[in-house]
Amino acid sequence: MTTTASNPSTRDEPGYRVLNPATGEIVETFPTATDAEIESALAAAQAAFESWRETPIETRAKVVARIGELFTERADELAAIITEEMGKPLGQAKDEAAFCTDIFAYFATEGPALAADQEIKTFAGGRAFVQKLPIGPLLGIMPWNYPYYQVARFAAPNLMLGNTILLKHAESCPKSALAIQRIMDDAGLPQGAYVNVFASHAQIADIIADPRLQGVSLTGSERAGAIIGELAGKNLKKAVLELGGSDPFVVLDAADPKALADTAWDTRMENTGQACNSNKRMIVMEDVFDDFVAQLTARAAALTPGNPADDAENTFAPLSSRAAAEGIAAQVQDAVEKGATLHAGGELADGDAAYFSPAVLTGVTPEMRAYHEELFGPVAVVYKVGSDEEALRLANDTPYGLGGCVFSTDTARAERVAQRLEVGMANVNLPSAEGAEVPFGGVKRSGFGRELGPLGMDEFVNKRMYFVAD
C-alpha cells in the first residue's frame, strides 16, 4: 500500500508520524489507512497467498535471500531513518540492518530442510508423515525499538513457508515501515505477499476478526499483548506474543569484577536500555558487589548527552520519546523516595527532548515499582545476595520470564543455577546467545511462541498428518 506524507501536525495529534526524540520536533506525518485500503490489503494478501503457496520453496528462497541482501545494500539509508525516528545510535542502527540480512539468509538457506516432510513411525502399516504447510495471510504488529529486526524475524520464516503478511508497524516508525515495503517489492515478492498498513487500533481488531486472516504475531507491551491475545482467542486465530522482560544477570563470582561490570553495563545500555531481553536486574554476590557497583557508577558518570546521528564516544542517546523518558524517570524517582540509592544519573532533560541520563540503582525492594515493573530504559538495578539459592530466588521473583544469564569462573556452578531459571532463554557466562539460528521467546508474562531458529518456522504452519496406506 502506498502512503504519502502530509504536513506536520500538532504535538498532541495521534497517528503515524516521525517525531525526532533528540529534538522533540515533529518531522513528518502520515495518514492512517482508510477502511477501503484495509479491505484492499486483505484481499491482496489472500490473492497472493493462493499463488505464493504454490511457488516452489526453492524459488521463494531466492526472493527471501534477495530481501536480506537489500538490507545490507541499503544499510546507510535504513540506519539514518531509525536514528531520526526513535533515536537509535547510528552504528547500532547499521548493525540492526546487517542482522536482518543474516536472518533472511538463514531462512533462505535452512528453510527448505526445516519445512520438509518428516516421516514418523507407524504401527498401522503404510507410511506416515508430518507436513509443514502454510496457513494463509498473517498480521504482524511490530514495535519501535528494533524497527527492522523485529519485522525480519517474523517475516522471513513465514514468507519462506508460503504465508503472506500484513504488517502494522509502530505509529512512530512510518518511514522505516515504508522502507521495508520498498525492499520487499524490489526483491521480487508478488504484489500482496507483504503489505504495510498504517492501521488504527479499531482496524486491527477488524483485521484479526476477518476470516481471511489466519494468525497474528505481536511484539510489544504486556497491555498490548493482553488485548491482541484476547482478540485472537475470541476469533480462534493462532497468536505469537513476545512481550516484556526483566532479565536477571546473575554474578556468582568473578575473577575481574570491573571487567564483568563493563560487560553488564554495555549490555544494559544497548539501544539505550530499550530491549525486552536486556539485563534489567543485576544480581551480584556480596564479595563482588562493591567493585561491581563502583564500576557501573563510573561508567554512568562519564556519559553526557549526544546526538545519536553522531554516535560519539562517552555519550548517551535519547529514549524513543519524551513520554518514555518521563515514564522511567517516574519509576526511578519512586524507588529513591522509598529508600533506594541512586549512585549516578537519573536526570530528565528539560524541554521536549527525550534524554534521561543512564542511572545506577541499589537498595531496590519489593515496595518499589522498580522491583516488579519492567524498566525499559538506561537504568542498571543491582541487588546484593549472599548465596546461590538467594540469587536464584531473586532471579525468579518476577512476573516475567524472557531470558537470563549466570556468570561464574566455575562453569558447572553457573550451570546449576542457570538450569533452574524460569525463562525461555538461559545463558551461561555470556549475556545472551544471539543469532538467526537461536530461538527467541519467553514464558510467564513475557508471552508465548518462538521466533528465529528452527522453531521460527514452527508457529504459523499447518502440521498436517499425511498417511499413505500400503
Backbone torsions as a table, in degrees:
resi	resn	phi	psi	omega
1	MET	NA	129.0	178.3
2	THR	-88.4	128.6	179.3
3	THR	-125.9	130.6	-177.8
4	THR	-103.6	154.7	-179.3
5	ALA	-78.3	153.3	174.0
6	SER	-121.0	-175.4	-179.3
7	ASN	-71.6	151.1	178.0
8	PRO	-56.0	145.2	-177.9
9	SER	-105.0	-178.2	174.1
10	THR	-74.9	160.7	-174.7
11	ARG	-60.8	-34.8	-173.5
12	ASP	-87.5	-3.5	-178.0
13	GLU	-74.7	126.3	179.4
14	PRO	-74.7	171.0	176.0
15	GLY	119.9	-171.7	-175.5
16	TYR	-83.0	124.1	-177.5
17	ARG	-160.0	156.4	172.7
18	VAL	-100.4	116.2	177.1
19	LEU	-121.9	108.6	-176.4
20	ASN	-67.5	113.6	-175.7
21	PRO	-71.9	-16.3	178.0
22	ALA	-75.5	-22.5	-177.2
23	THR	-122.3	-20.1	-173.6
24	GLY	79.0	9.5	-176.1
25	GLU	-88.9	133.3	171.0
26	ILE	-80.5	118.2	-173.4
27	VAL	-92.2	-40.9	-172.3
28	GLU	-161.2	148.1	175.8
29	THR	-126.1	158.4	-176.7
30	PHE	-136.1	139.6	-178.3
31	PRO	-72.9	144.8	172.6
32	THR	-69.0	148.5	-178.4
33	ALA	-61.6	147.9	171.5
34	THR	-81.3	163.1	176.7
35	ASP	-61.3	-34.1	178.1
36	ALA	-65.7	-37.5	177.6
37	GLU	-68.0	-37.1	176.8
38	ILE	-63.9	-44.7	177.5
39	GLU	-61.1	-41.2	178.8
40	SER	-62.9	-39.8	179.3
41	ALA	-65.1	-43.4	178.3
42	LEU	-63.6	-43.8	179.6
43	ALA	-63.5	-41.0	179.4
44	ALA	-65.6	-41.2	179.6
45	ALA	-64.3	-39.9	178.8
46	GLN	-67.8	-43.6	179.3
47	ALA	-63.7	-41.9	179.4
48	ALA	-65.3	-35.9	179.7
49	PHE	-59.6	-38.7	-177.1
50	GLU	-60.7	-33.6	178.7
51	SER	-94.4	-38.3	-176.9
52	TRP	-63.7	-37.4	179.4
53	ARG	-64.7	-28.3	-179.4
54	GLU	-88.8	-9.9	177.5
55	THR	-70.3	129.9	-180.0
56	PRO	-52.8	140.9	-175.0
57	ILE	-62.4	-28.7	176.7
58	GLU	-65.7	-34.9	176.2
59	THR	-71.7	-41.6	175.6
60	ARG	-59.4	-37.4	-178.6
61	ALA	-61.4	-36.8	-179.9
62	LYS	-65.4	-40.0	178.2
63	VAL	-67.0	-44.7	-179.9
64	VAL	-61.8	-40.9	177.7
65	ALA	-62.7	-39.3	179.8
66	ARG	-66.7	-36.1	174.6
67	ILE	-55.4	-47.3	-179.9
68	GLY	-61.1	-41.7	-179.9
69	GLU	-61.2	-37.3	-178.1
70	LEU	-67.5	-29.0	176.9
71	PHE	-63.3	-37.8	177.7
72	THR	-75.8	-42.0	-179.4
73	GLU	-61.4	-30.2	-176.8
74	ARG	-108.5	21.8	-173.0
75	ALA	-58.8	-41.0	-178.6
76	ASP	-63.3	-45.5	179.2
77	GLU	-64.2	-45.8	-178.4
78	LEU	-63.3	-41.5	-179.1
79	ALA	-64.0	-43.2	-179.3
80	ALA	-61.1	-35.9	-178.9
81	ILE	-63.5	-50.6	-174.5
82	ILE	-78.3	-22.4	172.1
83	THR	-62.6	-39.6	177.3
84	GLU	-74.2	-40.9	-173.9
85	GLU	-71.1	-44.4	-173.6
86	MET	-133.7	11.8	169.3
87	GLY	79.9	16.3	180.0
88	LYS	-68.8	131.3	175.8
89	PRO	-53.5	140.3	-168.7
90	LEU	-58.2	-41.8	179.8
91	GLY	-62.5	-41.9	177.3
92	GLN	-66.4	-33.7	178.7
93	ALA	-64.9	-41.0	176.7
94	LYS	-65.4	-40.1	177.9
95	ASP	-61.6	-37.4	179.6
96	GLU	-63.5	-42.2	177.7
97	ALA	-62.4	-40.9	179.8
98	ALA	-65.3	-36.6	178.7
99	PHE	-64.2	-34.7	176.8
100	CYS	-61.0	-39.3	176.3
101	THR	-58.4	-43.8	179.2
102	ASP	-60.9	-40.6	-177.0
103	ILE	-67.4	-48.1	179.4
104	PHE	-65.0	-37.5	178.6
105	ALA	-65.3	-39.8	179.8
106	TYR	-60.4	-50.2	-177.0
107	PHE	-71.4	-31.8	175.2
108	ALA	-64.3	-36.7	-178.2
109	THR	-81.7	-47.8	-174.5
110	GLU	-89.8	-17.5	-173.7
111	GLY	-55.1	-47.6	-179.4
112	PRO	-56.9	-39.5	178.5
113	ALA	-72.2	-38.3	-179.4
114	LEU	-67.4	-28.9	-178.3
115	ALA	-94.5	0.6	-176.4
116	ALA	-68.8	154.1	175.5
117	ASP	-59.9	141.2	177.8
118	GLN	-114.4	115.6	178.7
119	GLU	-75.6	137.6	179.1
120	ILE	-121.1	154.3	-179.7
121	LYS	-68.2	134.9	176.5
122	THR	-130.1	144.7	-179.4
123	PHE	-109.1	14.1	-177.5
124	ALA	-109.9	10.2	-174.5
125	GLY	82.3	161.5	-179.5
126	GLY	79.5	-166.7	-177.8
127	ARG	-124.9	137.0	-178.7
128	ALA	-124.0	140.0	-178.9
129	PHE	-136.3	154.8	165.0
130	VAL	-107.9	119.9	178.5
131	GLN	-101.6	147.2	178.0
132	LYS	-112.2	104.0	-173.5
133	LEU	-116.9	148.4	178.1
134	PRO	-67.1	156.7	-176.9
135	ILE	-113.0	-17.9	177.9
136	GLY	134.9	-163.6	178.8
137	PRO	-63.3	140.0	-179.8
138	LEU	-125.9	151.7	174.4
139	LEU	-107.8	126.9	172.4
140	GLY	-108.4	127.0	177.6
141	ILE	-113.5	109.7	-166.8
142	MET	-112.0	152.0	-176.6
143	PRO	-94.5	176.2	-176.4
144	TRP	-89.7	-16.3	-167.8
145	ASN	-74.2	-31.3	172.7
146	TYR	-133.1	80.7	-168.0
147	PRO	-62.7	-26.0	179.6
148	TYR	-99.1	-48.2	-176.1
149	TYR	-58.3	-43.7	-178.0
150	GLN	-62.8	-38.7	178.2
151	VAL	-68.2	-42.5	-177.1
152	ALA	-59.8	-44.2	-174.4
153	ARG	-72.8	-20.1	172.8
154	PHE	-85.9	-45.1	-171.6
155	ALA	-75.2	-42.2	-171.5
156	ALA	-57.9	-54.0	-178.6
157	PRO	-65.9	-34.2	-176.4
158	ASN	-76.2	-34.4	172.6
159	LEU	-66.1	-37.2	176.0
160	MET	-62.4	-40.6	-179.3
161	LEU	-66.3	-26.6	-176.0
162	GLY	108.6	4.6	172.3
163	ASN	-74.3	162.4	172.8
164	THR	-116.7	164.4	-165.6
165	ILE	-134.7	132.3	161.3
166	LEU	-104.2	131.1	-174.6
167	LEU	-119.6	115.3	174.6
168	LYS	-103.9	108.2	-177.9
169	HIS	-90.2	170.7	177.1
170	ALA	-60.6	146.0	-178.5
171	GLU	-61.0	-23.6	-178.1
172	SER	-88.1	1.4	-176.1
173	CYS	-124.9	47.2	-176.6
174	PRO	-69.4	-36.5	-177.6
175	LYS	-70.9	-37.8	176.3
176	SER	-68.3	-35.4	176.9
177	ALA	-60.6	-43.5	179.9
178	LEU	-70.0	-33.2	177.4
179	ALA	-65.1	-38.2	176.5
180	ILE	-65.2	-42.5	178.5
181	GLN	-58.3	-41.6	179.3
182	ARG	-63.5	-39.5	178.0
183	ILE	-61.8	-46.3	-179.4
184	MET	-60.6	-43.6	179.9
185	ASP	-66.1	-45.4	-176.1
186	ASP	-69.6	-24.6	179.2
187	ALA	-76.2	-14.5	176.6
188	GLY	105.5	15.3	173.8
189	LEU	-64.4	143.3	175.7
190	PRO	-63.1	150.3	177.4
191	GLN	-57.1	129.0	179.6
192	GLY	95.0	-11.3	180.0
193	ALA	-71.8	-27.6	175.4
194	TYR	-142.7	117.7	-176.6
195	VAL	-128.9	117.8	173.5
196	ASN	-77.1	132.4	178.3
197	VAL	-128.3	125.8	173.9
198	PHE	-86.8	69.9	-172.3
199	ALA	-84.4	150.0	170.6
200	SER	-83.8	170.2	178.5
201	HIS	-62.3	-39.6	178.5
202	ALA	-64.9	-38.8	178.7
203	GLN	-67.7	-32.6	176.1
204	ILE	-60.3	-44.3	178.7
205	ALA	-60.5	-40.5	179.1
206	ASP	-66.2	-39.3	179.8
207	ILE	-63.7	-45.4	-179.1
208	ILE	-63.6	-34.8	-179.7
209	ALA	-75.4	-19.3	-175.4
210	ASP	-65.7	131.9	-177.0
211	PRO	-64.4	-18.4	178.4
212	ARG	-73.4	-26.6	-179.4
213	LEU	-80.8	136.6	-174.8
214	GLN	-113.5	-8.6	-179.9
215	GLY	-173.5	163.1	-179.2
216	VAL	-141.6	136.6	176.0
217	SER	-121.4	128.3	178.9
218	LEU	-125.4	134.3	165.6
219	THR	-115.9	120.7	-176.4
220	GLY	176.8	-153.1	-174.7
221	SER	-80.8	165.2	173.7
222	GLU	-57.0	-44.0	-177.7
223	ARG	-60.5	-47.7	178.7
224	ALA	-63.8	-39.4	179.4
225	GLY	-62.5	-39.8	179.3
226	ALA	-64.9	-39.9	179.8
227	ILE	-66.5	-48.7	-177.6
228	ILE	-68.4	-38.3	177.0
229	GLY	-61.3	-40.0	178.2
230	GLU	-65.9	-43.8	178.8
231	LEU	-63.1	-42.3	179.8
232	ALA	-64.8	-44.3	-179.9
233	GLY	-64.0	-42.5	-179.8
234	LYS	-61.1	-32.2	-177.8
235	ASN	-103.0	12.3	176.4
236	LEU	55.4	46.9	178.4
237	LYS	-112.8	140.5	175.5
238	LYS	-64.1	140.5	179.0
239	ALA	-134.4	145.0	167.7
240	VAL	-120.4	127.7	-177.9
241	LEU	-123.6	117.5	173.8
242	GLU	-112.4	108.4	-168.5
243	LEU	-112.7	-146.8	-172.5
244	GLY	-77.6	177.4	178.1
245	GLY	-156.0	157.0	173.2
246	SER	-142.1	66.1	-167.5
247	ASP	-66.5	134.0	175.0
248	PRO	-80.5	141.6	173.7
249	PHE	-119.3	95.7	-169.4
250	VAL	-95.6	125.2	178.5
251	VAL	-113.9	106.3	179.8
252	LEU	-83.9	-35.0	174.0
253	ASP	-164.8	165.1	-179.1
254	ALA	-155.1	130.3	175.3
255	ALA	-66.9	-32.7	179.5
256	ASP	-136.1	89.1	-176.3
257	PRO	-57.9	-36.9	-178.2
258	LYS	-68.0	-39.0	178.5
259	ALA	-66.0	-40.0	178.4
260	LEU	-68.6	-34.6	175.0
261	ALA	-63.4	-37.0	175.6
262	ASP	-61.5	-42.6	177.0
263	THR	-60.8	-45.3	179.8
264	ALA	-62.7	-41.8	-178.6
265	TRP	-66.7	-46.9	-179.5
266	ASP	-62.0	-36.7	177.4
267	THR	-66.6	-44.2	-177.2
268	ARG	-67.3	-32.6	-176.0
269	MET	-87.8	-5.9	175.1
270	GLU	-53.7	131.3	-179.5
271	ASN	56.4	34.1	-178.9
272	THR	54.1	38.8	176.2
273	GLY	76.0	7.6	-174.3
274	GLN	-100.8	63.5	177.4
275	ALA	-133.4	135.0	-176.2
276	CYS	-63.5	-32.5	-178.3
277	ASN	-101.8	26.3	175.9
278	SER	-71.6	156.3	-178.3
279	ASN	-80.1	78.0	-171.7
280	LYS	-78.0	-16.9	177.1
281	ARG	-129.3	114.7	177.9
282	MET	-99.5	117.6	-174.0
283	ILE	-112.7	109.8	-164.4
284	VAL	-124.4	134.2	179.1
285	MET	-63.4	146.4	-168.9
286	GLU	-60.7	-30.9	-178.9
287	ASP	-77.4	-10.7	178.6
288	VAL	-106.4	-20.1	-167.2
289	PHE	-54.4	-51.8	-173.2
290	ASP	-61.7	-46.6	179.1
291	ASP	-64.8	-37.1	-179.3
292	PHE	-63.8	-49.3	-179.3
293	VAL	-65.7	-39.2	179.9
294	ALA	-61.0	-40.1	179.8
295	GLN	-70.1	-41.3	176.0
296	LEU	-59.2	-43.4	-178.8
297	THR	-62.9	-42.1	178.4
298	ALA	-63.3	-40.7	179.4
299	ARG	-65.4	-42.1	-179.9
300	ALA	-65.7	-43.1	-176.3
301	ALA	-66.9	-21.8	-177.0
302	ALA	-81.7	-5.6	-173.5
303	LEU	-94.3	145.3	174.3
304	THR	-130.0	158.4	179.4
305	PRO	-63.0	142.9	179.6
306	GLY	-142.9	163.7	175.9
307	ASN	-79.4	120.4	-177.9
308	PRO	-61.3	-23.4	177.1
309	ALA	-70.8	-24.9	177.0
310	ASP	-84.4	-33.3	176.5
311	ASP	54.9	43.5	-177.7
312	ALA	-78.0	155.8	178.6
313	GLU	-65.8	152.0	176.3
314	ASN	57.9	31.6	172.9
315	THR	-124.8	161.2	174.2
316	PHE	-123.2	150.7	-177.6
317	ALA	-91.0	166.0	174.7
318	PRO	-73.1	163.7	168.3
319	LEU	-75.1	179.4	-173.3
320	SER	-68.2	-24.7	-177.4
321	SER	-159.0	162.2	175.9
322	ARG	-62.3	-38.5	179.3
323	ALA	-62.7	-39.0	177.9
324	ALA	-64.5	-42.0	179.4
325	ALA	-65.1	-42.1	178.9
326	GLU	-66.3	-35.6	-180.0
327	GLY	-64.5	-46.0	-178.5
328	ILE	-74.2	-29.0	174.3
329	ALA	-62.0	-39.0	178.8
330	ALA	-66.8	-37.9	177.9
331	GLN	-64.9	-42.9	179.4
332	VAL	-66.9	-42.6	179.1
333	GLN	-60.7	-41.6	177.7
334	ASP	-58.4	-43.6	-179.6
335	ALA	-64.4	-44.5	-178.5
336	VAL	-65.2	-42.6	179.9
337	GLU	-63.3	-25.4	-179.9
338	LYS	-99.3	10.7	169.9
339	GLY	114.3	-1.9	177.6
340	ALA	-71.3	157.5	178.6
341	THR	-103.1	124.5	176.1
342	LEU	-97.5	110.6	-174.7
343	HIS	-84.7	-28.9	-178.8
344	ALA	-164.3	156.5	172.9
345	GLY	70.9	-152.9	178.6
346	GLY	81.8	19.6	-178.2
347	GLU	-104.1	130.0	177.5
348	LEU	-91.2	129.6	-179.0
349	ALA	-67.3	153.4	174.1
350	ASP	-74.7	162.9	174.2
351	GLY	83.6	-155.2	-174.6
352	ASP	-96.1	-13.2	-178.6
353	ALA	-67.9	160.3	-171.0
354	ALA	-105.7	36.6	-179.7
355	TYR	-84.8	133.0	174.2
356	PHE	-138.1	118.9	-171.9
357	SER	-69.1	131.7	-178.8
358	PRO	-52.3	135.3	-169.6
359	ALA	-121.9	156.4	173.3
360	VAL	-125.4	123.7	-178.3
361	LEU	-121.3	137.6	168.9
362	THR	-131.0	169.1	178.5
363	GLY	74.4	23.6	178.2
364	VAL	-76.8	132.6	-176.7
365	THR	-124.2	166.9	-176.9
366	PRO	-60.2	-17.7	179.1
367	GLU	-75.4	-10.1	-174.1
368	MET	-99.5	147.5	177.3
369	ARG	-58.6	-37.0	-176.6
370	ALA	-63.7	-18.0	-179.9
371	TYR	-75.9	-41.9	-173.4
372	HIS	-101.8	-27.8	-174.8
373	GLU	-88.9	155.6	172.8
374	GLU	-73.6	133.4	175.9
375	LEU	-101.4	97.3	-173.2
376	PHE	-94.9	71.8	-178.4
377	GLY	175.3	-174.7	-168.5
378	PRO	-81.5	68.3	178.7
379	VAL	-128.5	122.1	175.4
380	ALA	-97.9	114.4	176.6
381	VAL	-102.2	124.6	-175.2
382	VAL	-119.5	129.0	179.0
383	TYR	-112.2	142.0	177.1
384	LYS	-99.6	131.8	178.6
385	VAL	-132.4	160.5	-175.6
386	GLY	-113.6	-2.8	-179.3
387	SER	-156.4	164.1	178.1
388	ASP	-63.0	-39.8	-179.3
389	GLU	-65.9	-39.8	177.7
390	GLU	-64.9	-40.4	177.6
391	ALA	-61.4	-42.6	-179.1
392	LEU	-66.6	-42.8	179.5
393	ARG	-60.4	-43.3	-179.6
394	LEU	-68.3	-39.8	179.4
395	ALA	-59.0	-38.0	-177.1
396	ASN	-91.1	-4.0	-178.4
397	ASP	-85.8	70.2	-177.8
398	THR	-157.4	148.2	175.9
399	PRO	-73.3	-11.2	-177.1
400	TYR	-95.2	162.5	178.3
401	GLY	-156.9	52.7	-179.0
402	LEU	-83.9	-74.9	-179.7
403	GLY	-137.2	-179.9	177.2
404	GLY	-177.0	160.6	-179.9
405	CYS	-143.2	155.0	-179.8
406	VAL	-133.3	132.3	-179.2
407	PHE	-117.2	137.3	173.1
408	SER	-163.7	149.8	172.2
409	THR	-70.0	-18.3	175.3
410	ASP	-100.6	99.0	-175.0
411	THR	-59.2	-39.1	-179.6
412	ALA	-62.2	-38.8	177.7
413	ARG	-63.5	-45.1	178.7
414	ALA	-62.9	-39.1	-179.9
415	GLU	-65.0	-37.7	179.8
416	ARG	-60.1	-38.4	178.2
417	VAL	-76.2	-45.3	-176.7
418	ALA	-61.7	-33.6	179.6
419	GLN	-63.1	-20.3	-175.9
420	ARG	-105.0	6.5	176.5
421	LEU	-71.5	134.0	-179.4
422	GLU	-89.7	73.9	-174.1
423	VAL	-141.5	167.6	174.5
424	GLY	-87.4	-15.9	-178.2
425	MET	-142.6	111.6	-179.3
426	ALA	-112.8	135.9	-175.1
427	ASN	-130.9	145.7	179.1
428	VAL	-119.3	122.0	175.3
429	ASN	62.1	28.3	165.9
430	LEU	-157.5	150.5	-176.0
431	PRO	-61.6	-43.1	177.3
432	SER	-165.8	143.0	174.4
433	ALA	-85.8	118.2	-176.2
434	GLU	-127.0	138.4	177.7
435	GLY	172.0	160.7	-180.0
436	ALA	-59.9	-26.1	-176.4
437	GLU	-89.5	-3.1	-174.5
438	VAL	-101.7	118.6	-179.8
439	PRO	-60.9	146.3	-176.8
440	PHE	-128.0	130.7	175.8
441	GLY	162.2	170.9	-173.7
442	GLY	-135.8	-172.5	178.0
443	VAL	-129.4	-177.2	-177.2
444	LYS	54.5	-137.1	-175.6
445	ARG	-82.6	9.4	173.0
446	SER	-86.7	-0.5	172.8
447	GLY	108.0	-163.5	-179.5
448	PHE	-153.4	157.5	-174.4
449	GLY	96.6	164.9	-178.5
450	ARG	-132.6	148.6	173.9
451	GLU	-125.6	160.9	-179.9
452	LEU	68.6	165.3	179.0
453	GLY	61.4	-169.4	179.9
454	PRO	-58.8	-32.0	-178.9
455	LEU	-72.6	-18.0	-179.7
456	GLY	-66.0	-22.2	177.2
457	MET	-99.5	15.2	-172.8
458	ASP	-114.9	9.8	-175.6
459	GLU	-98.9	-65.4	-175.6
460	PHE	-94.2	70.4	-173.1
461	VAL	-146.6	143.3	172.9
462	ASN	-87.0	104.3	177.9
463	LYS	-83.0	77.7	-171.1
464	ARG	-80.6	132.6	170.8
465	MET	-78.7	129.9	-179.6
466	TYR	-126.6	117.5	-173.1
467	PHE	-122.7	131.4	176.4
468	VAL	-119.7	116.2	-179.7
469	ALA	-77.6	148.0	175.4
470	ASP	-70.0	NA	NA
